[in-house]
Amino acid sequence: MKVLVGVIMLALSSGCATVDPWTRADSVLYGVYVTSLVTDGVTTSRIKDYPCIREAGPAAHVLGTQPGSTETALYFGTLAVTNYFIARWMSSDWRKLWLGGNAIAHGSAAYSNRKLQSAGCP
């Protein structure tokens, strides 16, 4: 984990690595990403209301299996900010893949969370 933080800090402190400008399309794609991220965050924060459901995704390593609302908000807020800076650092082609892939991943996680919550506990 320390190595990952070090690499990210080094990349962010190295200045502007790309000359590709941030476009309106990038803003729209980032908005789609944030929407899917917020939806994932809301459904993740509701897991605590269902004792039979446990967080099993990558967030479980940080949030635990029954994440609280405060921890969830901090975690997903941090993801939103750091992914913005990572996307700004990338070239235009990679930026679209990064934001689009993250939007799909979080949208899928939100859908799965909601599907499990709709089923309820036996």
N, C-alpha and C positions, 0 to 999 in steps of 0.2 A: 504494500500500500504506500509506503514511504517513497518507493521508487516512482510509482505512478504520479504521486503529488509532485515529486521533484521534476519529472518530465514535463508535466503540465505547467508548472511555475517557470521552468526554463523556456518553454515555448511561448508563454505569454510575455515574458520579460525580454524576448529577443526582438521585439519591435514588430512592425507590420511585415509579415512574411509573404503576403500576397498583394498584388496590385489590382485584383479584381474588385470592382466597387460593389457595394451592397445595393441590390436593385429592389424595385417594388415587388417583383416575384419572390425574392428572398424574404421580404417582410411578410408576404402572404403565407409562404410556406412555414416561416417561423410561427406565425399566428396559428396555423393548423397544428403544428407541433405543440405549442403551449396549450391549445384547447384539448388535445388528446392527453397531455401531461396532467392538466387540472382534473380531467375526468378520471384518469387513473388514480390520482391522489385522493379524490373524494371517495371513490369506491374502495380504495385501500384503507382509508380512515374509518370506513364503516365495518370493516372486518371484525373489529372488537365487539360489535353488537351481535355477532353470531358465534357462540362458543364452539360450534362444530367446524368452523372454517378457520383455516390457518393461512397466513401469508407464506407462499412457497417460492416466490420469484426471487430475483436478485436483491430486492429490497429487504428480504428477510434477514440477510446478513447484517444489515445496518439497523433495521427497525424491530427485529424480532418477529415472532409468529403471530402476535396479537398487537399490532402497532397502535399507538395512541394518536390522537389528532394533532397534538403539538409537534411530535417527532415527525409525523408524516408531512405536515406543512413545511417544516424546515428542510426535510430531505428533498421534497419535490421542488421547493423554491430554489434550493441550491442547484438542482439539476437544470432548472430553467435558465438561471444566470450563467452557469458554467458552459452550458451548451450554446448559449448565445455567443460567448467569447470564442469558443472553439470553432463555431461556424464562421465567425468573422475572420478568423485566422486562415481558414481553408480557401482553396481556389473555388471558383464558381461551380465547376462541375462536381467537385467533392462535397461542397456545401449542400447542394441539392440532394445528393445521396445520403448525407449525414442527417439532415433534417427530415427528409422523407422516410428514411429507415427508422428513425426514432419515433416519428409520428405513428407509423404503422405498429411498431412494437408496443408503445404505450396505449394506443387504441385497442389493440388485441388484448392487452392485459386488463384494461377497463371492461371490455366486453366479457372476458372470462370471470372477472370479479363479480360483475352484475349478474351473470348467468348463475353463478354459485349462490349468490345472495337471494335471487329469485326463487331458487329451489328450497331455501331455508334449511332448517335443521330437522332431522327425522324425529 
